[in-house]
């Protein structure tokens, strides 16, 4: 199943910079692991904000929940999820 996930990060303003850097490094490693595994299919930064729009390719809602809740930045995120399905006019076979 494909899901569009929009994540807005809102770190506390009083979080020490070294703690924020450590969380961000863990987040990067975890997200790249998921990308290499084909679970996190697309990742785009929303220009001008600490936000991204991503496409996940997972078995079901439960797997998506497990992945998202495992993100080191999860406690500091606002997340919106939309299930996706292939558009019948798409010319790309890999859209499923």
C-alpha positions as CSV (number, residue, x, y, z in Angstrom):
1,X,0.0,0.0,0.0
2,X,1.2,3.5,-0.8
3,X,0.7,6.4,1.7
4,X,1.5,10.0,1.4
5,X,2.8,11.2,4.7
6,X,3.4,14.9,5.5
7,X,5.6,15.5,8.6
8,X,6.2,18.9,10.2
9,X,8.9,18.9,12.8
10,X,8.5,21.2,15.8
11,X,11.5,20.8,18.1
12,X,11.2,22.6,21.5
13,X,13.0,26.0,21.3
14,X,14.8,25.2,24.5
15,X,16.2,21.9,23.3
16,X,20.0,21.9,23.6
17,X,21.6,22.0,20.1
18,X,23.7,18.9,20.8
19,X,20.6,16.9,21.7
20,X,18.8,18.2,18.5
21,X,21.9,17.2,16.4
22,X,22.0,13.7,17.9
23,X,18.3,13.1,17.2
24,X,18.6,14.5,13.7
25,X,21.6,12.1,13.0
26,X,19.6,9.1,14.2
27,X,16.6,10.2,12.1
28,X,18.8,10.5,9.0
29,X,20.2,7.0,9.5
30,X,16.8,5.5,10.1
31,X,15.2,7.2,7.1
32,X,18.0,6.2,4.8
33,X,17.8,2.6,6.0
34,X,14.0,2.6,5.1
35,X,14.7,4.2,1.7
36,X,17.3,1.5,0.8
37,X,14.8,-1.1,1.9
38,X,12.2,0.3,-0.4
39,X,9.7,1.2,2.3
40,X,10.3,5.0,2.2
41,X,9.9,5.4,-1.6
42,X,10.1,9.2,-1.9
43,X,11.2,12.0,0.3
44,X,10.8,15.7,-0.5
45,X,11.6,18.8,1.7
46,X,8.9,21.5,1.7
47,X,10.8,24.6,0.8
48,X,11.1,27.2,3.5
49,X,10.0,25.0,6.4
50,X,11.1,22.1,8.6
51,X,8.6,19.8,6.8
52,X,8.6,17.0,4.3
53,X,6.2,15.1,2.1
54,X,7.0,11.4,1.7
55,X,5.6,8.3,0.0
56,X,5.8,5.1,1.9
57,X,5.3,1.6,0.3
58,X,4.2,-0.7,3.1
59,X,2.1,-3.8,3.6
60,X,-0.6,-2.1,5.7
61,X,-1.6,0.6,8.2
62,X,0.1,-1.3,11.0
63,X,3.4,-1.4,9.3
64,X,3.2,2.3,8.5
65,X,2.4,3.1,12.1
66,X,5.3,1.0,13.3
67,X,7.7,2.8,10.9
68,X,6.5,6.3,11.7
69,X,6.4,5.8,15.5
70,X,10.0,4.5,15.3
71,X,11.2,7.8,13.9
72,X,13.5,9.5,16.4
73,X,11.8,12.8,15.7
74,X,8.3,11.3,16.1
75,X,7.6,12.9,19.5
76,X,8.2,16.3,17.9
77,X,6.1,15.9,14.7
78,X,2.7,16.8,13.4
79,X,1.8,14.0,10.9
80,X,-0.9,13.8,8.2
81,X,-1.4,10.5,6.4
82,X,-3.3,9.9,3.1
83,X,-3.7,6.5,1.5
84,X,-2.9,6.5,-2.2
85,X,-3.9,4.3,-5.1
86,X,-2.8,4.1,-8.7
87,X,-4.5,6.6,-11.0
88,X,-6.0,4.9,-14.1
89,X,-4.5,7.6,-16.4
90,X,-1.0,7.1,-15.1
91,X,1.6,6.0,-17.7
92,X,4.0,4.7,-15.1
93,X,3.7,1.0,-14.4
94,X,5.5,1.3,-11.0
95,X,2.8,3.5,-9.5
96,X,1.0,0.6,-7.8
